[in-house]
Amino acid sequence: MARLALLSVSNKTGIVDLARTLVEEFGFDIISSGGTAKTLKDAGIPVTKVSDYTGSPEILGGRVKTLHPRIHGGILAQRDLDQHIQDLADNDIRPIDLVVVNLYPFEETIAKPGVTLADAVENIDIGGPAMLRASSKNFAHLTVLCNPDQYDEYLQELRQNGLASLEFRQKCALKGFLHTASYDNAIAAYLAGAETESLPENYTVSGTQLQSLRYGENPHQPAAWYQTGTKPTGWPGAKKLQGKELSYNNLVDLEAARRIIAEFTGCPAATVIKHTNPCGTAEADTIFDAYQKAFNADSVSAFGGIVALNRAIDAATATELTKTFLECVVAPGCDQEAQEILTKKGNVRVLTLPDLLTGPKETVRAIAGGFLVQTADDIVADTSKWQVVTERQPTPSELAELLFAWKVCKHVKSNAIVLSKNRTTLGVGAGQMNRVGAAKIALEQAGEKTQGAFLASDGFFPFDDTVRTAAAAGITAIVQPGGSLRDKDSIKAANELGLLMVLTGVRHFLH
């Protein structure tokens, strides 16, 4: 008797070629349902509709079609058990040797603007996951394929061995279970989000490995890169124009760069990242000027850095980028002339990511025995809600400069101090154990440029020492969250020294 294959797919990529090869080269009979059956029939491939095979019509608008003993009996039967073989014979059920199933596009549906809860629910597959799980469970006796990428390898198995090896079938079963787990996780996450804005009681993280990385933070740490969801978004959706393979540290730094540059949507802006902290960030009238200002803010640290731009790379900017060693450059686009110029530095990784603004909704961090989840720190600064607490009042240009410094400081490791002038960072004090230490590092880096500069702090001042240190160096304005029991001491010192001080009422610790 011919082998039997069940084909029922939402993603029909490659399904016609697979079916034709199964029939013409290996003599399979094919049963199929719904749109897949129509696609195969239109292609001239002999196919039996599931409803004809089971003797039961599709009902409830197609909600019930493969949920039938002739389908699941053929999938779940253990061919080495006499009782199972007898049950198949008694009920006129053929054993199914191949199940090819992928699921309704739930994630694609919920990604559409204006999608309703009813639309989302209607795209929750029932029969598909049931067949995937049943087939994966019984991998000892059949093969399950849930991704078009598996089709060629399966056919190669048939050509080499006459049937798929147990090792291959088990590998496919694992993919089947991972696929249904990811699918269920997407549904649960969506329904939890639709129900409440708080974090759900159960939180599951799942992903598909995009590639194995050379190593993690250090050579002795194995690492891999995973994509969440079925549709590539964020970095999986970026296009690499040139350069070596991305490393673990590259990706961590690129995400830090993306978070900073996403703050700047108005003017052209550039940032240079080193170990997730910005060594230079700037806004300007052109992307060329913005990159030059960002690079010159700390050209020593910029060596071997990660560059993010919020405008497409043009020829002039590309020329500047080739003048020093950089690990990676990312921008929304890159024109043809710029691409040709960048090839002079063939090892630098150049990526285009059109959507630099969209990031994860939550951050997840592993700890011993579990993990921590928090919503992303994506609050947008609103200067109308800031409080001017000193006698000196800000001009519009001073308020704009304070906003610039505040946006950068948000993405510097705590304790963080950022100095700026003319929408360019002058000094960055990152990850220090006390705020005075962070301020001293930033001031030392800025040197003589501190005269008339602005200072942003990611946390409040418990004492007035940072204010006095800043004033002595020539700082003229400060933005900080406020909230200390001793805010009045810092405000008093600022008034005494003629400084402008603004409290945001929001802090941005970054650990």
C-alpha positions as a Python dict, from the first residue, in 0.01 Angstrom:
ca = {
    (1, 'M'): (0, 0, 0),
    (2, 'A'): (121, 350, -79),
    (3, 'R'): (241, 568, 203),
    (4, 'L'): (-2, 834, 318),
    (5, 'A'): (82, 1203, 377),
    (6, 'L'): (-142, 1462, 539),
    (7, 'L'): (-76, 1818, 420),
    (8, 'S'): (-259, 2108, 587),
    (9, 'V'): (-70, 2435, 593),
    (10, 'S'): (-137, 2805, 639),
    (11, 'N'): (202, 2902, 495),
    (12, 'K'): (195, 2741, 152),
    (13, 'T'): (556, 2820, 59),
    (14, 'G'): (701, 2516, -119),
    (15, 'I'): (398, 2295, -55),
    (16, 'V'): (320, 2231, -424),
    (17, 'D'): (677, 2120, -503),
    (18, 'L'): (684, 1900, -193),
    (19, 'A'): (353, 1736, -279),
    (20, 'R'): (448, 1678, -642),
    (21, 'T'): (776, 1512, -539),
    (22, 'L'): (602, 1294, -281),
    (23, 'V'): (354, 1170, -542),
    (24, 'E'): (573, 1140, -851),
    (25, 'E'): (902, 1027, -699),
    (26, 'F'): (794, 833, -390),
    (27, 'G'): (439, 724, -468),
    (28, 'F'): (265, 884, -172),
    (29, 'D'): (-111, 929, -149),
    (30, 'I'): (-207, 1272, -19),
    (31, 'I'): (-498, 1387, 192),
    (32, 'S'): (-549, 1755, 257),
    (33, 'S'): (-799, 2009, 383),
    (34, 'G'): (-937, 2354, 302),
    (35, 'G'): (-714, 2591, 111),
    (36, 'T'): (-423, 2346, 93),
    (37, 'A'): (-637, 2090, -88),
    (38, 'K'): (-750, 2353, -337),
    (39, 'T'): (-392, 2470, -398),
    (40, 'L'): (-275, 2115, -471),
    (41, 'K'): (-574, 2035, -691),
    (42, 'D'): (-523, 2356, -891),
    (43, 'A'): (-161, 2249, -944),
    (44, 'G'): (-278, 1918, -1091),
    (45, 'I'): (-166, 1705, -798),
    (46, 'P'): (-394, 1414, -703),
    (47, 'V'): (-532, 1484, -356),
    (48, 'T'): (-815, 1351, -140),
    (49, 'K'): (-998, 1604, 74),
    (50, 'V'): (-999, 1525, 444),
    (51, 'S'): (-1379, 1539, 449),
    (52, 'D'): (-1395, 1273, 176),
    (53, 'Y'): (-1139, 1056, 357),
    (54, 'T'): (-1314, 1076, 696),
    (55, 'G'): (-1667, 1072, 561),
    (56, 'S'): (-1743, 1373, 779),
    (57, 'P'): (-1798, 1719, 628),
    (58, 'E'): (-1610, 2023, 746),
    (59, 'I'): (-1842, 2200, 991),
    (60, 'L'): (-1864, 2524, 1188),
    (61, 'G'): (-1714, 2723, 904),
    (62, 'G'): (-1405, 2503, 896),
    (63, 'R'): (-1343, 2503, 1272),
    (64, 'V'): (-1385, 2124, 1273),
    (65, 'K'): (-1231, 1923, 989),
    (66, 'T'): (-923, 1725, 1100),
    (67, 'L'): (-1048, 1644, 1451),
    (68, 'H'): (-1155, 1292, 1359),
    (69, 'P'): (-1053, 934, 1459),
    (70, 'R'): (-947, 848, 1101),
    (71, 'I'): (-698, 1135, 1119),
    (72, 'H'): (-573, 1106, 1474),
    (73, 'G'): (-588, 728, 1476),
    (74, 'G'): (-364, 724, 1169),
    (75, 'I'): (-125, 966, 1337),
    (76, 'L'): (-108, 814, 1687),
    (77, 'A'): (-103, 442, 1602),
    (78, 'Q'): (206, 257, 1720),
    (79, 'R'): (296, 28, 1433),
    (80, 'D'): (475, -222, 1659),
    (81, 'L'): (167, -294, 1874),
    (82, 'D'): (-66, -564, 1744),
    (83, 'Q'): (-368, -410, 1916),
    (84, 'H'): (-307, -74, 1744),
    (85, 'I'): (-274, -242, 1405),
    (86, 'Q'): (-595, -435, 1470),
    (87, 'D'): (-776, -114, 1571),
    (88, 'L'): (-668, 50, 1246),
    (89, 'A'): (-797, -244, 1045),
    (90, 'D'): (-1127, -264, 1235),
    (91, 'N'): (-1197, 104, 1177),
    (92, 'D'): (-1068, 128, 819),
    (93, 'I'): (-792, 372, 920),
    (94, 'R'): (-472, 405, 719),
    (95, 'P'): (-150, 481, 911),
    (96, 'I'): (-16, 826, 823),
    (97, 'D'): (357, 838, 750),
    (98, 'L'): (400, 1214, 704),
    (99, 'V'): (221, 1510, 858),
    (100, 'V'): (296, 1856, 719),
    (101, 'V'): (127, 2125, 927),
    (102, 'N'): (182, 2489, 1009),
    (103, 'L'): (-57, 2708, 1198),
    (104, 'Y'): (-298, 2996, 1144),
    (105, 'P'): (-105, 3327, 1136),
    (106, 'F'): (-199, 3441, 1486),
    (107, 'E'): (104, 3665, 1543),
    (108, 'E'): (71, 3824, 1200),
    (109, 'T'): (-297, 3890, 1275),
    (110, 'I'): (-241, 4064, 1609),
    (111, 'A'): (35, 4275, 1453),
    (112, 'K'): (-212, 4439, 1216),
    (113, 'P'): (-329, 4791, 1309),
    (114, 'G'): (-677, 4797, 1456),
    (115, 'V'): (-711, 4421, 1497),
    (116, 'T'): (-1006, 4328, 1719),
    (117, 'L'): (-1017, 4065, 1989),
    (118, 'A'): (-1268, 3869, 1779),
    (119, 'D'): (-1031, 3870, 1479),
    (120, 'A'): (-744, 3752, 1698),
    (121, 'V'): (-947, 3472, 1857),
    (122, 'E'): (-1067, 3348, 1517),
    (123, 'N'): (-703, 3303, 1418),
    (124, 'I'): (-630, 3069, 1710),
    (125, 'D'): (-564, 2733, 1545),
    (126, 'I'): (-710, 2422, 1712),
    (127, 'G'): (-678, 2132, 1469),
    (128, 'G'): (-326, 2231, 1365),
    (129, 'P'): (-168, 2219, 1714),
    (130, 'A'): (-357, 1897, 1788),
    (131, 'M'): (-203, 1730, 1482),
    (132, 'L'): (140, 1876, 1552),
    (133, 'R'): (141, 1750, 1910),
    (134, 'A'): (6, 1407, 1815),
    (135, 'S'): (258, 1368, 1533),
    (136, 'S'): (546, 1489, 1747),
    (137, 'K'): (450, 1247, 2024),
    (138, 'N'): (452, 955, 1780),
    (139, 'F'): (780, 1043, 1607),
    (140, 'A'): (891, 681, 1647),
    (141, 'H'): (651, 591, 1366),
    (142, 'L'): (609, 899, 1143),
    (143, 'T'): (757, 1234, 1045),
    (144, 'V'): (614, 1577, 1120),
    (145, 'L'): (720, 1892, 935),
    (146, 'C'): (607, 2236, 1054),
    (147, 'N'): (834, 2465, 852),
    (148, 'P'): (901, 2486, 477),
    (149, 'D'): (1272, 2497, 559),
    (150, 'Q'): (1247, 2126, 651),
    (151, 'Y'): (1106, 2003, 320),
    (152, 'D'): (1434, 1960, 128),
    (153, 'E'): (1604, 1782, 416),
    (154, 'Y'): (1311, 1540, 446),
    (155, 'L'): (1322, 1458, 75),
    (156, 'Q'): (1696, 1404, 101),
    (157, 'E'): (1632, 1157, 384),
    (158, 'L'): (1392, 964, 160),
    (159, 'R'): (1639, 959, -129),
    (160, 'Q'): (1924, 837, 87),
    (161, 'N'): (1747, 589, 313),
    (162, 'G'): (1407, 517, 163),
    (163, 'L'): (1249, 662, 476),
    (164, 'A'): (1329, 929, 732),
    (165, 'S'): (1575, 820, 1001),
    (166, 'L'): (1469, 804, 1365),
    (167, 'E'): (1721, 1078, 1445),
    (168, 'F'): (1565, 1308, 1187),
    (169, 'R'): (1211, 1227, 1302),
    (170, 'Q'): (1300, 1307, 1663),
    (171, 'K'): (1459, 1636, 1560),
    (172, 'C'): (1141, 1725, 1370),
    (173, 'A'): (927, 1630, 1671),
    (174, 'L'): (1124, 1870, 1888),
    (175, 'K'): (1059, 2149, 1638),
    (176, 'G'): (692, 2059, 1644),
    (177, 'F'): (666, 2091, 2021),
    (178, 'L'): (867, 2414, 2019),
    (179, 'H'): (638, 2553, 1750),
    (180, 'T'): (320, 2479, 1947),
    (181, 'A'): (480, 2610, 2269),
    (182, 'S'): (573, 2938, 2100),
    (183, 'Y'): (226, 2962, 1943),
    (184, 'D'): (48, 2908, 2275),
    (185, 'N'): (280, 3157, 2443),
    (186, 'A'): (190, 3423, 2185),
    (187, 'I'): (-181, 3362, 2243),
    (188, 'A'): (-145, 3372, 2622),
    (189, 'A'): (64, 3690, 2608),
    (190, 'Y'): (-189, 3860, 2381),
    (191, 'L'): (-488, 3766, 2596),
    (192, 'A'): (-304, 3870, 2911),
    (193, 'G'): (-228, 4207, 2752),
    (194, 'A'): (-585, 4248, 2635),
    (195, 'E'): (-711, 4178, 2985),
    (196, 'T'): (-482, 4403, 3187),
    (197, 'E'): (-181, 4627, 3154),
    (198, 'S'): (-7, 4460, 3450),
    (199, 'L'): (238, 4174, 3405),
    (200, 'P'): (68, 3833, 3379),
    (201, 'E'): (66, 3576, 3656),
    (202, 'N'): (250, 3332, 3427),
    (203, 'Y'): (523, 3463, 3199),
    (204, 'T'): (683, 3240, 2936),
    (205, 'V'): (981, 3322, 2717),
    (206, 'S'): (1025, 3126, 2395),
    (207, 'G'): (1220, 3176, 2077),
    (208, 'T'): (1366, 3010, 1771),
    (209, 'Q'): (1742, 2998, 1734),
    (210, 'L'): (1858, 3222, 1451),
    (211, 'Q'): (2221, 3127, 1477),
    (212, 'S'): (2486, 2993, 1708),
    (213, 'L'): (2723, 3270, 1811),
    (214, 'R'): (3098, 3224, 1829),
    (215, 'Y'): (3080, 3276, 2206),
    (216, 'G'): (2911, 3492, 2468),
    (217, 'E'): (3063, 3777, 2665),
    (218, 'N'): (3382, 3572, 2696),
    (219, 'P'): (3534, 3290, 2487),
    (220, 'H'): (3452, 3023, 2744),
    (221, 'Q'): (3077, 3100, 2734),
    (222, 'P'): (2867, 2929, 2460),
    (223, 'A'): (2594, 3156, 2321),
    (224, 'A'): (2316, 3166, 2063),
    (225, 'W'): (2081, 3426, 1916),
    (226, 'Y'): (1706, 3362, 1930),
    (227, 'Q'): (1412, 3526, 1755),
    (228, 'T'): (1081, 3570, 1931),
    (229, 'G'): (768, 3530, 1723),
    (230, 'T'): (735, 3397, 1371),
    (231, 'K'): (784, 3728, 1192),
    (232, 'P'): (1135, 3882, 1207),
    (233, 'T'): (1120, 4218, 1385),
    (234, 'G'): (1389, 4427, 1548),
    (235, 'W'): (1741, 4290, 1499),
    (236, 'P'): (1630, 3966, 1330),
    (237, 'G'): (1468, 4191, 1068),
    (238, 'A'): (1778, 4407, 1018),
    (239, 'K'): (1974, 4379, 694),
    (240, 'K'): (2350, 4331, 720),
    (241, 'L'): (2514, 4501, 424),
    (242, 'Q'): (2868, 4391, 499),
    (243, 'G'): (3110, 4277, 764),
    (244, 'K'): (3185, 3980, 985),
    (245, 'E'): (2921, 3779, 1172),
    (246, 'L'): (2762, 3959, 1465),
    (247, 'S'): (2887, 3857, 1808),
    (248, 'Y'): (2703, 3839, 2140),
    (249, 'N'): (2865, 4163, 2259),
    (250, 'N'): (2791, 4332, 1924),
    (251, 'L'): (2421, 4259, 1965),
    (252, 'V'): (2411, 4375, 2326),
    (253, 'D'): (2584, 4702, 2229),
    (254, 'L'): (2367, 4747, 1920),
    (255, 'E'): (2054, 4725, 2132),
    (256, 'A'): (2197, 4983, 2374),
    (257, 'A'): (2270, 5208, 2076),
    (258, 'R'): (1919, 5156, 1937),
    (259, 'R'): (1762, 5254, 2270),
    (260, 'I'): (1954, 5581, 2281),
    (261, 'I'): (1903, 5682, 1919),
    (262, 'A'): (1531, 5604, 1948),
    (263, 'E'): (1508, 5899, 2190),
    (264, 'F'): (1593, 6142, 1910),
    (265, 'T'): (1325, 6165, 1643),
    (266, 'G'): (1336, 6533, 1549),
    (267, 'C'): (1685, 6632, 1440),
    (268, 'P'): (1958, 6416, 1288),
    (269, 'A'): (2139, 6241, 1575),
    (270, 'A'): (2428, 6001, 1626),
    (271, 'T'): (2564, 5803, 1917),
    (272, 'V'): (2881, 5603, 1970),
    (273, 'I'): (2854, 5314, 2219),
    (274, 'K'): (3119, 5127, 2413),
    (275, 'H'): (3024, 4849, 2655),
    (276, 'T'): (2656, 4962, 2641),
    (277, 'N'): (2741, 5319, 2754),
    (278, 'P'): (2753, 5620, 2520),
    (279, 'C'): (3095, 5776, 2485),
    (280, 'G'): (2950, 6041, 2254),
    (281, 'T'): (2601, 6148, 2147),
    (282, 'A'): (2500, 6454, 1947),
    (283, 'E'): (2224, 6625, 1752),
    (284, 'A'): (2290, 6852, 1453),
    (285, 'D'): (2136, 6987, 1135),
    (286, 'T'): (2283, 6704, 925),
    (287, 'I'): (2372, 6342, 1003),
    (288, 'F'): (2730, 6415, 894),
    (289, 'D'): (2764, 6690, 1155),
    (290, 'A'): (2589, 6481, 1420),
    (291, 'Y'): (2832, 6192, 1372),
    (292, 'Q'): (3136, 6420, 1374),
    (293, 'K'): (3022, 6583, 1699),
    (294, 'A'): (2944, 6248, 1861),
    (295, 'F'): (3278, 6099, 1758),
    (296, 'N'): (3482, 6401, 1869),
    (297, 'A'): (3307, 6405, 2207),
    (298, 'D'): (3539, 6117, 2305),
    (299, 'S'): (3742, 6003, 2007),
    (300, 'V'): (3968, 5786, 2225),
    (301, 'S'): (3679, 5575, 2357),
    (302, 'A'): (3509, 5573, 2015),
    (303, 'F'): (3785, 5348, 1878),
    (304, 'G'): (3626, 5005, 1831),
    (305, 'G'): (3282, 5142, 1913),
    (306, 'I'): (2928, 5087, 1791),
    (307, 'V'): (2767, 5372, 1595),
    (308, 'A'): (2393, 5432, 1560),
    (309, 'L'): (2247, 5702, 1335),
    (310, 'N'): (1883, 5810, 1308),
    (311, 'R'): (1918, 5907, 941),
    (312, 'A'): (2033, 5710, 636),
    (313, 'I'): (2410, 5700, 578),
    (314, 'D'): (2516, 5933, 298),
    (315, 'A'): (2849, 5947, 118),
    (316, 'A'): (3001, 6220, 337),
    (317, 'T'): (2910, 6037, 659),
    (318, 'A'): (3035, 5706, 516),
    (319, 'T'): (3371, 5866, 445),
    (320, 'E'): (3396, 5981, 807),
    (321, 'L'): (3298, 5636, 931),
    (322, 'T'): (3591, 5479, 745),
    (323, 'K'): (3847, 5702, 920),
    (324, 'T'): (3860, 5495, 1239),
    (325, 'F'): (3813, 5135, 1351),
    (326, 'L'): (3449, 5062, 1434),
    (327, 'E'): (3282, 4733, 1521),
    (328, 'C'): (2932, 4807, 1391),
    (329, 'V'): (2726, 5083, 1229),
    (330, 'V'): (2347, 5083, 1220),
    (331, 'A'): (2116, 5332, 1048),
    (332, 'P'): (1766, 5334, 897),
    (333, 'G'): (1919, 5314, 549),
    (334, 'C'): (2236, 5353, 345),
    (335, 'D'): (2257, 5500, -6),
    (336, 'Q'): (2445, 5322, -283),
    (337, 'E'): (2744, 5558, -292),
    (338, 'A'): (2781, 5527, 85),
    (339, 'Q'): (2777, 5146, 58),
    (340, 'E'): (3060, 5155, -193),
    (341, 'I'): (3266, 5382, 32),
    (342, 'L'): (3210, 5161, 337),
    (343, 'T'): (3346, 4855, 154),
    (344, 'K'): (3692, 5007, 210),
    (345, 'K'): (3643, 4891, 569),
    (346, 'G'): (3517, 4544, 481),
    (347, 'N'): (3527, 4404, 833),
    (348, 'V'): (3300, 4667, 987),
    (349, 'R'): (2949, 4533, 1029),
    (350, 'V'): (2703, 4770, 858),
    (351, 'L'): (2334, 4713, 924),
    (352, 'T'): (2017, 4887, 818),
    (353, 'L'): (1721, 4877, 1056),
    (354, 'P'): (1438, 5096, 928),
    (355, 'D'): (1244, 5081, 1255),
    (356, 'L'): (1488, 5198, 1519),
    (357, 'L'): (1207, 5318, 1745),
    (358, 'T'): (1031, 4992, 1832),
    (359, 'G'): (1181, 4793, 2116),
    (360, 'P'): (1071, 4521, 2357),
    (361, 'K'): (773, 4588, 2582),
    (362, 'E'): (939, 4414, 2874),
    (363, 'T'): (1291, 4338, 2990),
    (364, 'V'): (1378, 3998, 3133),
    (365, 'R'): (1678, 3916, 3352),
    (366, 'A'): (1774, 3573, 3482),
    (367, 'I'): (1851, 3526, 3852),
    (368, 'A'): (1921, 3207, 4049),
    (369, 'G'): (1602, 3003, 4057),
    (370, 'G'): (1400, 3223, 3824),
    (371, 'F'): (1393, 3552, 3640),
    (372, 'L'): (1278, 3913, 3679),
    (373, 'V'): (1043, 4089, 3438),
    (374, 'Q'): (971, 4461, 3418),
    (375, 'T'): (799, 4682, 3165),
    (376, 'A'): (1037, 4870, 2941),
    (377, 'D'): (1152, 5216, 3052),
    (378, 'D'): (991, 5381, 2750),
    (379, 'I'): (835, 5682, 2920),
    (380, 'V'): (872, 5992, 2704),
    (381, 'A'): (1014, 6298, 2876),
    (382, 'D'): (762, 6583, 2904),
    (383, 'T'): (926, 6912, 2993),
    (384, 'S'): (588, 7070, 3068),
    (385, 'K'): (576, 6851, 3378),
    (386, 'W'): (925, 6943, 3495),
    (387, 'Q'): (959, 7169, 3798),
    (388, 'V'): (1196, 7463, 3800),
    (389, 'V'): (1306, 7487, 4164),
    (390, 'T'): (1563, 7766, 4149),
    (391, 'E'): (1529, 8142, 4130),
    (392, 'R'): (1689, 8133, 3790),
    (393, 'Q'): (1441, 8033, 3516),
    (394, 'P'): (1535, 7848, 3193),
    (395, 'T'): (1521, 7996, 2847),
    (396, 'P'): (1373, 7774, 2572),
    (397, 'S'): (1722, 7691, 2445),
    (398, 'E'): (1839, 7599, 2797),
    (399, 'L'): (1536, 7374, 2845),
    (400, 'A'): (1612, 7204, 2512),
    (401, 'E'): (1972, 7143, 2618),
    (402, 'L'): (1861, 6999, 2951),
    (403, 'L'): (1622, 6768, 2766),
    (404, 'F'): (1904, 6649, 2543),
    (405, 'A'): (2128, 6570, 2839),
    (406, 'W'): (1840, 6399, 3021),
    (407, 'K'): (1763, 6172, 2724),
    (408, 'V'): (2124, 6054, 2709),
    (409, 'C'): (2157, 6013, 3085),
    (410, 'K'): (1857, 5779, 3084),
    (411, 'H'): (2066, 5521, 2897),
    (412, 'V'): (2388, 5544, 3100),
    (413, 'K'): (2459, 5284, 3369),
    (414, 'S'): (2387, 5406, 3722),
    (415, 'N'): (2519, 5605, 3896),
    (416, 'A'): (2516, 5826, 3588),
    (417, 'I'): (2620, 6184, 3517),
    (418, 'V'): (2612, 6337, 3169),
    (419, 'L'): (2753, 6677, 3070),
    (420, 'S'): (2647, 6846, 2747),
    (421, 'K'): (2669, 7167, 2548),
    (422, 'N'): (2534, 7253, 2204),
    (423, 'R'): (2344, 6924, 2199),
    (424, 'T'): (2665, 6724, 2231),
    (425, 'T'): (2790, 6519, 2522),
    (426, 'L'): (3110, 6648, 2678),
    (427, 'G'): (3162, 6397, 2957),
    (428, 'V'): (2995, 6078, 3079),
    (429, 'G'): (3035, 5930, 3427),
    (430, 'A'): (2889, 5579, 3417),
    (431, 'G'): (2832, 5296, 3662),
    (432, 'Q'): (2997, 5452, 3964),
    (433, 'M'): (2934, 5357, 4325),
    (434, 'N'): (2859, 5718, 4425),
    (435, 'R'): (2724, 6017, 4239),
    (436, 'V'): (3015, 6249, 4325),
    (437, 'G'): (3252, 5996, 4171),
    (438, 'A'): (3043, 5983, 3855),
    (439, 'A'): (3041, 6363, 3837),
    (440, 'K'): (3419, 6386, 3881),
    (441, 'I'): (3475, 6139, 3596),
    (442, 'A'): (3242, 6331, 3364),
    (443, 'L'): (3400, 6665, 3459),
    (444, 'E'): (3752, 6534, 3412),
    (445, 'Q'): (3663, 6400, 3070),
    (446, 'A'): (3509, 6732, 2964),
    (447, 'G'): (3807, 6932, 3089),
    (448, 'E'): (3794, 7301, 3001),
    (449, 'K'): (3472, 7254, 2804),
    (450, 'T'): (3271, 7249, 3129),
    (451, 'Q'): (3237, 7627, 3132),
    (452, 'G'): (2870, 7698, 3064),
    (453, 'A'): (2786, 7328, 3026),
    (454, 'F'): (2475, 7142, 3146),
    (455, 'L'): (2458, 6843, 3380),
    (456, 'A'): (2206, 6559, 3399),
    (457, 'S'): (2190, 6305, 3681),
    (458, 'D'): (1985, 5983, 3668),
    (459, 'G'): (1916, 5997, 4041),
    (460, 'F'): (1854, 6264, 4304),
    (461, 'F'): (2123, 6438, 4512),
    (462, 'P'): (2114, 6326, 4878),
    (463, 'F'): (2367, 6601, 4955),
    (464, 'D'): (2467, 6928, 4794),
    (465, 'D'): (2824, 6812, 4722),
    (466, 'T'): (2760, 6725, 4355),
    (467, 'V'): (2601, 7066, 4298),
    (468, 'R'): (2901, 7245, 4446),
    (469, 'T'): (3149, 7030, 4254),
    (470, 'A'): (2964, 7103, 3930),
    (471, 'A'): (2943, 7476, 3994),
    (472, 'A'): (3315, 7495, 4070),
    (473, 'A'): (3383, 7343, 3727),
    (474, 'G'): (3165, 7598, 3548),
    (475, 'I'): (2840, 7402, 3509),
    (476, 'T'): (2548, 7641, 3467),
    (477, 'A'): (2235, 7419, 3474),
    (478, 'I'): (2131, 7087, 3624),
    (479, 'V'): (1846, 6843, 3557),
    (480, 'Q'): (1776, 6565, 3805),
    (481, 'P'): (1476, 6363, 3929),
    (482, 'G'): (1446, 6515, 4278),
    (483, 'G'): (1277, 6323, 4554),
    (484, 'S'): (1545, 6332, 4822),
    (485, 'L'): (1453, 6431, 5176),
    (486, 'R'): (1734, 6685, 5141),
    (487, 'D'): (1637, 6833, 4802),
    (488, 'K'): (1622, 7172, 4972),
    (489, 'D'): (1998, 7157, 5043),
    (490, 'S'): (2080, 7110, 4675),
    (491, 'I'): (1829, 7377, 4571),
    (492, 'K'): (1975, 7620, 4824),
    (493, 'A'): (2327, 7554, 4695),
    (494, 'A'): (2211, 7605, 4335),
    (495, 'N'): (2053, 7940, 4423),
    (496, 'E'): (2360, 8044, 4619),
    (497, 'L'): (2585, 7962, 4322),
    (498, 'G'): (2355, 8108, 4054),
    (499, 'L'): (2270, 7776, 3888),
    (500, 'L'): (1951, 7670, 3716),
    (501, 'M'): (1800, 7348, 3851),
    (502, 'V'): (1507, 7149, 3713),
    (503, 'L'): (1344, 6844, 3872),
    (504, 'T'): (1184, 6589, 3638),
    (505, 'G'): (990, 6388, 3897),
    (506, 'V'): (1101, 6075, 3710),
    (507, 'R'): (1420, 5877, 3761),
    (508, 'H'): (1596, 5642, 3515),
    (509, 'F'): (1818, 5399, 3705),
    (510, 'L'): (1989, 5150, 3473),
    (511, 'H'): (2154, 4853, 3645),
}
